[in-house]
Amino acid sequence: MALAVPLLNSNPSVANDLFSLTTLAAAFAETGQILPAVQTQEHALDVARQLSADSVVIDDLASTAARYRERLVHLEPARP
């Protein structure tokens, strides 16, 4: 997965391709880059909505984004 991040990130066709975006988000998450994973997954969700994707696809993308956000919350330092 670590090799997927630079390859997908450097490919301009990734910007609006749902499969590529979700793959990139997963690669970010797998390599511990949770904030980019959240941002990329949320971008995929925005693209899906713009394309009027099926509600099942949108729900799946939203669910995955929520899981990534949950991981992000656990990484943030506790505030006194």
C-alpha positions as CSV (number, residue, x, y, z in Angstrom):
1,M,0.0,0.0,0.0
2,A,2.8,2.4,0.7
3,L,3.7,2.4,-3.0
4,A,0.1,3.2,-4.0
5,V,0.1,6.6,-2.3
6,P,2.7,8.3,-4.4
7,L,1.6,6.6,-7.6
8,L,-2.1,7.5,-7.2
9,N,-1.3,10.9,-5.7
10,S,0.7,11.9,-8.8
11,N,-1.9,10.8,-11.3
12,P,-4.2,13.8,-12.3
13,S,-6.9,11.4,-13.5
14,V,-7.5,10.4,-9.8
15,A,-9.2,13.7,-9.0
16,N,-12.7,12.7,-10.2
17,D,-12.5,8.9,-10.3
18,L,-14.4,7.3,-7.4
19,F,-12.4,4.0,-7.6
20,S,-9.1,5.8,-7.6
21,L,-10.1,8.2,-4.8
22,T,-11.3,5.5,-2.5
23,T,-8.2,3.4,-3.3
24,L,-6.0,6.5,-2.5
25,A,-7.9,7.1,0.7
26,A,-7.5,3.5,1.8
27,A,-3.8,3.7,1.0
28,F,-3.4,6.8,3.1
29,A,-5.3,5.1,6.0
30,E,-3.2,1.9,5.7
31,T,0.0,4.0,5.9
32,G,-1.2,5.9,8.9
33,Q,-1.9,9.1,7.1
34,I,-5.4,9.5,8.5
35,L,-6.0,13.2,7.8
36,P,-5.3,12.8,4.0
37,A,-7.4,9.6,4.1
38,V,-10.4,11.6,5.6
39,Q,-9.9,14.5,3.1
40,T,-9.6,12.1,0.1
41,Q,-12.6,10.0,1.2
42,E,-14.7,13.1,1.7
43,H,-13.7,14.4,-1.8
44,A,-14.8,11.0,-3.2
45,L,-18.1,11.5,-1.4
46,D,-18.5,15.0,-2.9
47,V,-17.7,13.6,-6.4
48,A,-20.3,10.8,-5.9
49,R,-22.9,13.4,-5.0
50,Q,-22.1,15.6,-7.9
51,L,-22.4,12.6,-10.2
52,S,-25.7,11.6,-8.6
53,A,-24.3,8.2,-7.7
54,D,-26.5,5.5,-6.3
55,S,-27.5,6.0,-2.7
56,V,-25.8,2.7,-1.8
57,V,-22.5,4.0,-3.1
58,I,-23.0,7.3,-1.3
59,D,-23.8,5.6,1.9
60,D,-20.8,3.4,1.7
61,L,-18.5,6.3,1.0
62,A,-20.0,8.3,3.9
63,S,-19.6,5.3,6.2
64,T,-15.9,4.9,5.3
65,A,-15.3,8.6,5.8
66,A,-16.9,8.4,9.2
67,R,-14.6,5.4,10.1
68,Y,-11.6,7.4,9.0
69,R,-12.7,10.5,11.0
70,E,-13.1,8.3,14.1
71,R,-9.5,7.1,13.7
72,L,-8.5,10.8,13.4
73,V,-10.2,11.7,16.6
74,H,-8.2,9.0,18.4
75,L,-5.0,10.4,17.1
76,E,-5.5,13.9,18.2
77,P,-3.8,14.8,21.5
78,A,-6.1,15.2,24.5
79,R,-6.8,18.8,25.5
80,P,-6.3,19.7,29.2
